[in-house]
Amino acid sequence: MTLPRPRVAILGGGPGGYEAALVAAQLGAEVTVIDEAGLGGSCVLTDCVPSKTLIESSATMTSLSRAASLGLQAENGDNPGLDVDAPALYARIKALAAAQSHDIAERVASEGVEIISDRGRMVGPHAIAAGGREVQADVVLIATGANPRELPDAATDGERILTCRQIYDLAELPSDLIVVGSGVTGAEFASAYQALGSNVTLVSSRDRVLPHEDKDAAVVIEEVFRRRGMTVLGRSRAEAVQRKGDTVYVTLADGRVITGSHCLLTVGMVPNTRDIGLEAADVNVNGRGFIEVDRVSRTTVPGVYAAGDCTGILMLASVAAMQGRIAMWHALGEAVQPIRLSHVASTIFTDPEIASVGVSQATVDKGQVQARVVKLPLATNPRAKMAGVRDGFVKLMARPGTGVVLGGVVVAPRASELILPISIAVEQNLTVDQIAHTFSVYPSLSGSLTEAARNVMEFTVDEIL
């Protein structure tokens, strides 16, 4: 007798949703994904893919700014440079996002997953209304994401006062851009637009940019911002944003008013959990509206799971995707390891980039974790010297005595690539000795990783002796 295939319904087609769909389909389930915007979700269509495409263009401008120091000069004697074609820049960004969404949809459909392009709403713990019908399911995954938070006295208009999802609709590059919020998103956009040629003012309510990141890394980034001409206003909370004609006015808590051509609000995210029928399914949310889940993505209702930004757990595409996969492995009876957030690698795509994994410097400083810490400036790396790169460092943290790698931070061009060896070390409990005895290419930026490991190894040997 053939058992019926388990039915899986997924509300939301972002990384948490479509990765879950692929796993469920491969495990033999009958899968339906409901998403009104397009597969890939906001990550692909409006957030991660567009912003990183913008940043890639800005990185080229930054590279060109170093041309003269590398012995390169235009024929007319001026430094090599480019003008920004804003319509072409934004059109490329949108085209790449749409193409990525299309590729994901084709991949998901090729696995036999049904895709309903409509807004879905739960009408019970195991039923979603969408496309003029009710989709019944044995397992439901909610992956509805989040939207940019807006300030009460800073209504966006999509023209001069913007969220990060509206900025790609501009017809021109902002001449004077005020970025409100100095967290990850604010720092990334401030960095990109400064490189593209905008005059940028970054408004931070804290005493430094990137207040929740490694302090040494944040100091480097803020120094780079200021050196490149950005105005950084620390301890300056924005109270209101108004537009008069082609000028925006940002009023700060201390009464100061700053002006610009555009204002970009990057003040956090709010979960898309309202009006999706969570009450009908009896799914619990916390005080901020995020869905409560455990380490295998279960909600408070049996058979109902949640993944991604709507859970408020490390708003990263990689985390959303892993939450979705774990949910399906667990729901469909596969062996599964609960998510380990301490092993998640993350990157801030400023210039230079900041990448980190494992324990933080702050936990070491507070005595919560015992670790040996070594930090090597990137300016001593031969490959960095060849490229004219002087900002950044490699930091490794290892357990005293054993030398087991506990974490690390890299501030460098393409730090998002350089963090992988440290991530592997943290995940696999490798020691600094093992990294130190691994061949690295000479010259390479990754050579600083093995050098840092050798330096930490010297500490551990001294302790043993």
C-alpha positions in Angstrom: 0.0 0.0 0.0 1.4 3.4 -1.0 1.3 6.0 1.7 0.0 9.5 0.6 2.6 12.1 0.0 2.8 14.7 2.9 1.4 18.1 1.9 3.5 21.1 2.5 2.3 24.7 2.1 4.7 27.6 2.3 3.6 31.2 2.8 6.4 33.4 1.4 8.9 32.7 -1.4 12.1 34.3 0.0 15.2 32.3 1.0 13.4 30.7 3.9 10.5 29.7 1.7 12.1 28.6 -1.6 14.9 26.7 0.1 12.4 24.9 2.3 10.3 24.1 -0.9 13.4 22.5 -2.6 14.1 20.4 0.5 10.5 19.3 0.9 10.2 18.4 -2.8 13.4 16.4 -2.7 12.0 14.5 0.3 8.9 13.5 -1.7 6.4 16.0 -0.4 3.6 17.7 -2.4 4.7 21.3 -2.1 2.8 24.6 -2.7 4.5 28.0 -2.4 2.3 31.1 -2.1 4.0 34.4 -2.9 2.6 37.5 -4.4 5.8 39.4 -5.3 8.0 36.8 -6.9 10.3 34.0 -5.8 13.3 35.1 -4.0 11.2 37.5 -2.0 12.4 40.9 -0.9 15.9 39.5 -0.5 16.2 39.1 -4.2 13.8 41.7 -5.5 14.3 44.7 -3.3 17.0 44.1 -0.6 20.1 42.0 -0.7 20.6 41.4 -4.4 19.9 45.0 -5.5 21.9 46.6 -2.7 24.9 44.3 -3.3 24.7 45.0 -7.0 24.8 48.7 -6.3 27.8 48.2 -4.0 29.7 46.3 -6.7 29.4 49.3 -8.9 30.5 51.6 -6.1 33.5 49.3 -5.4 34.7 49.9 -9.0 34.6 53.6 -8.3 36.7 53.1 -5.2 39.2 51.0 -7.1 39.6 53.8 -9.7 40.2 56.3 -6.9 43.4 54.5 -6.1 44.6 54.5 -9.7 47.1 57.3 -9.3 48.7 55.7 -6.3 49.2 52.6 -8.3 51.1 54.5 -11.1 48.1 54.8 -13.5 47.1 58.0 -15.1 44.7 59.1 -17.9 46.2 60.4 -21.1 45.1 63.9 -20.3 46.9 63.8 -17.0 43.8 63.6 -14.9 43.1 60.7 -12.6 41.1 58.0 -14.3 37.4 58.3 -13.4 33.9 57.5 -14.4 30.6 59.4 -14.4 27.6 57.6 -12.9 24.8 56.9 -15.4 22.0 56.6 -12.7 19.2 55.4 -15.0 21.5 52.7 -16.4 22.8 51.8 -13.0 19.3 51.4 -11.5 18.1 49.6 -14.6 20.9 47.0 -14.3 20.1 46.5 -10.7 16.4 45.8 -11.3 17.2 43.6 -14.3 19.6 41.4 -12.3 17.1 41.1 -9.4 14.3 40.1 -11.8 16.6 37.6 -13.6 17.6 36.0 -10.3 13.9 35.7 -9.2 13.1 34.1 -12.5 16.0 31.6 -12.1 14.8 30.7 -8.7 11.2 30.2 -9.9 12.3 27.9 -12.7 14.5 25.9 -10.3 11.6 25.5 -7.8 9.1 24.6 -10.5 11.5 22.1 -12.0 11.2 20.1 -8.7 7.4 19.8 -9.2 6.5 22.6 -6.7 3.3 24.4 -7.3 3.7 28.2 -7.2 0.6 30.4 -6.5 1.3 34.1 -7.3 -1.1 35.7 -4.9 -1.3 37.0 -1.4 -2.0 34.2 1.0 -3.7 34.3 4.4 -3.9 31.5 7.0 -7.5 30.5 7.7 -6.5 27.7 10.2 -3.4 26.0 11.4 -3.2 23.8 8.3 -5.0 25.9 5.6 -4.0 28.9 3.6 -6.4 30.9 1.4 -4.8 32.0 -1.9 -5.6 32.0 -5.6 -9.3 31.7 -5.0 -9.0 28.4 -3.0 -7.9 27.0 0.2 -4.6 25.1 0.2 -4.7 22.3 2.8 -1.5 21.0 4.2 0.0 18.7 6.8 2.9 21.0 7.3 2.8 24.8 7.0 5.9 27.1 6.9 5.4 30.9 7.3 8.2 32.9 5.7 6.7 36.3 5.1 9.7 38.4 5.8 9.8 42.0 7.0 9.5 45.6 5.8 11.6 48.7 6.5 10.5 50.5 9.6 9.4 54.1 9.1 9.5 57.0 11.7 6.2 58.6 12.8 7.4 62.0 11.6 9.3 60.9 8.5 6.7 59.7 6.0 8.4 58.4 2.8 7.3 59.7 -0.6 9.4 57.5 -2.8 11.0 60.6 -4.4 13.0 62.5 -1.8 12.3 60.7 1.5 13.0 57.0 0.9 13.5 53.5 2.3 16.1 51.3 0.9 13.5 49.6 -1.3 12.5 52.9 -3.0 15.9 54.2 -3.9 16.3 52.2 -7.1 13.4 54.2 -8.6 15.3 57.4 -8.7 16.1 59.1 -12.0 19.3 60.5 -10.7 22.1 60.0 -8.2 21.3 61.9 -5.0 23.6 65.0 -4.9 23.4 65.4 -1.1 22.1 62.2 0.6 21.3 62.1 4.3 21.3 58.5 5.7 19.4 58.2 8.9 20.6 55.1 10.9 24.2 53.8 11.1 23.5 50.1 11.5 24.4 47.6 8.8 22.0 48.9 6.1 22.8 52.6 6.7 26.5 52.0 6.7 26.4 50.0 3.5 24.3 52.6 1.6 26.4 55.5 3.0 29.6 53.8 1.8 28.2 53.0 -1.6 26.8 56.4 -2.4 29.9 58.2 -1.1 31.9 56.2 -3.6 29.5 56.9 -6.4 29.9 60.6 -5.9 27.1 61.7 -3.6 27.8 64.0 -0.7 26.7 61.8 2.2 25.8 62.7 5.8 25.3 59.7 8.1 23.1 60.4 11.1 23.9 58.0 14.0 22.0 58.0 17.3 24.9 56.2 18.9 28.4 57.3 19.7 29.8 55.4 16.7 28.7 53.8 13.5 27.8 50.1 13.5 27.2 50.1 17.3 26.5 46.3 17.4 29.6 45.2 15.5 33.2 44.6 16.5 34.4 47.9 17.9 37.8 47.7 16.2 36.1 47.1 12.9 33.6 49.9 13.4 36.4 52.3 14.2 38.2 51.5 11.0 35.0 52.0 8.9 34.2 55.3 10.6 37.8 56.5 10.0 37.5 55.5 6.3 34.1 57.3 6.0 35.5 60.5 7.4 38.7 60.4 5.4 36.7 60.0 2.2 34.7 63.1 2.9 31.6 61.7 4.6 30.0 63.7 7.4 29.3 61.4 10.3 27.0 62.8 13.1 27.3 60.7 16.2 24.8 60.9 19.1 22.4 62.6 16.8 18.9 61.1 16.8 16.6 62.1 14.0 13.2 63.3 15.2 11.5 64.3 12.0 12.1 64.5 8.2 10.2 66.9 6.0 10.4 67.8 2.3 10.0 71.3 0.8 10.3 71.2 -2.9 13.6 69.5 -3.8 15.1 69.8 -0.3 14.7 67.6 2.7 15.0 68.8 6.2 16.1 66.4 9.0 15.4 67.7 12.5 17.6 66.2 15.2 16.7 65.7 18.8 19.0 68.5 19.9 17.2 71.0 17.6 19.7 71.1 14.8 18.3 70.9 11.2 20.4 69.4 8.4 19.4 69.6 4.7 20.0 67.5 1.7 18.5 66.6 -1.7 17.4 63.2 -0.5 17.0 61.3 2.8 17.3 57.5 3.2 15.7 56.0 6.3 17.5 52.9 7.6 16.0 52.5 11.0 15.3 48.8 11.3 12.6 46.3 10.1 9.2 45.3 11.2 7.9 41.8 10.6 5.2 41.0 8.0 3.0 39.2 10.4 -0.1 41.4 10.5 -3.2 40.5 8.5 -1.8 37.1 7.5 -4.2 35.1 9.7 -1.9 34.1 12.5 -4.8 34.5 14.9 -6.8 32.0 13.0 -3.9 29.5 13.3 -3.3 30.5 17.0 0.4 31.1 16.2 2.2 33.2 18.9 4.1 36.3 18.2 6.3 38.3 20.7 5.8 41.9 21.8 7.5 43.2 18.6 5.3 41.1 16.3 7.9 38.5 15.4 6.8 34.8 15.3 8.1 32.8 18.2 10.1 29.7 17.1 12.5 27.2 18.6 15.9 26.1 17.2 14.2 23.7 14.7 11.8 26.5 13.4 8.7 25.2 15.2 6.1 27.7 16.2 3.7 27.2 19.1 1.3 25.2 16.9 2.2 21.6 16.0 2.9 21.2 12.3 3.4 25.0 11.8 6.9 26.3 11.3 8.4 29.7 10.5 11.6 30.9 9.0 13.4 34.1 8.0 12.9 37.8 9.0 9.4 37.3 10.3 11.0 35.4 13.2 13.4 38.2 14.0 16.3 35.8 14.4 19.5 37.2 12.7 18.0 38.8 9.7 20.3 37.2 7.1 19.4 35.3 4.0 21.7 32.5 5.0 19.9 32.1 8.3 16.5 32.3 6.7 17.5 29.6 4.2 18.9 27.3 7.0 15.8 27.8 9.1 13.6 26.8 6.2 15.7 23.7 5.5 15.8 22.7 9.1 12.0 23.1 9.3 11.4 20.7 6.4 14.0 18.1 7.6 12.4 18.1 11.0 8.8 18.1 9.8 9.4 15.3 7.3 11.3 13.0 9.6 14.9 13.6 8.6 17.8 13.8 11.1 18.3 17.4 11.9 20.7 19.5 14.0 19.2 22.6 15.6 20.4 25.9 14.2 23.6 27.2 15.9 23.5 30.9 15.7 27.0 31.2 17.2 28.4 29.6 14.0 26.7 32.0 11.6 29.1 34.1 9.5 27.9 37.6 8.5 29.3 40.4 6.4 28.8 44.1 6.2 29.3 45.2 2.6 31.0 48.5 3.3 34.3 49.4 1.7 36.3 47.7 3.2 34.0 44.9 4.1 33.5 43.6 7.7 33.0 39.8 8.1 32.8 38.0 11.4 32.0 34.6 12.9 31.9 32.9 16.3 32.5 34.6 19.6 32.8 38.4 19.7 35.5 40.6 21.1 32.8 42.1 23.4 32.1 38.7 25.0 35.9 38.2 25.6 36.3 41.7 27.0 33.4 41.0 29.4 35.0 37.8 30.6 32.1 35.7 29.3 34.5 33.7 27.1 38.1 33.0 27.8 40.1 33.5 24.6 43.5 34.6 23.2 43.1 37.4 20.7 45.5 38.4 17.9 44.9 41.2 15.5 47.1 41.8 12.5 46.8 45.1 10.5 46.2 44.5 6.8 48.7 47.2 6.0 51.5 44.7 6.7 50.2 42.2 4.2 52.3 42.2 0.9 49.2 41.7 -1.3 47.4 44.6 0.3 50.5 46.8 -0.2 50.5 45.8 -3.9 46.8 46.8 -4.2 47.3 50.1 -2.4 45.0 48.8 0.5 45.9 50.1 3.9 42.7 49.9 5.9 41.6 46.7 7.7 42.8 43.8 9.8 42.5 40.1 10.6 41.5 39.1 14.1 41.5 35.6 15.5 40.2 34.3 18.8 41.2 30.9 20.2 40.7 29.0 23.4 43.7 29.2 25.7 45.7 26.0 26.0 44.0 24.0 23.3 44.1 26.7 20.6 40.6 25.8 19.3 39.4 28.6 17.0 36.4 30.3 18.7 35.9 33.2 16.2 37.3 35.9 14.1 36.8 39.2 12.3 38.2 40.3 9.0 38.1 43.9 7.7 39.3 43.9 4.2 38.3 44.0 0.5 36.3 40.8 -0.1 36.2 40.0 3.6 33.0 38.1 2.8 35.2 35.5 1.0 38.1 35.6 3.5 35.9 34.7 6.4 35.1 31.2 5.1 38.3 29.5 6.4 37.6 30.9 9.9 33.9 29.7 9.6 35.1 26.2 8.8 37.5 26.3 11.7 34.7 27.3 14.1 32.3 24.8 12.7 34.8 21.9 12.8 36.6 22.8 16.0 39.9 23.3 14.3 42.9 24.6 16.1 45.2 27.5 15.3 47.9 24.9 14.8 46.0 23.3 12.0 45.5 26.7 10.3 49.1 27.7 10.9 50.3 24.5 9.2 48.1 25.0 6.2 49.7 26.4 3.0 48.5 29.8 2.0 49.3 31.4 -1.4 52.0 34.0 -1.4 51.2 36.8 -1.8 47.6 36.8 -0.8 45.3 38.5 1.7 44.5 35.0 3.1 48.1 34.8 4.1 47.2 37.1 7.0 44.9 34.3 8.4 47.7 31.8 8.6 50.0 34.5 10.1 47.4 35.4 12.7 47.1 31.7 13.6 50.8 31.4 14.0 50.8 34.3 16.4 48.0 32.8 18.5 49.8 29.5 18.4 52.8 31.2 20.1 50.5 32.2 23.0 49.2 28.7 23.5 52.7 27.2 23.4 53.9 29.7 26.0 51.0 28.7 28.2 51.8 25.0 27.9 55.5 25.6 28.7 
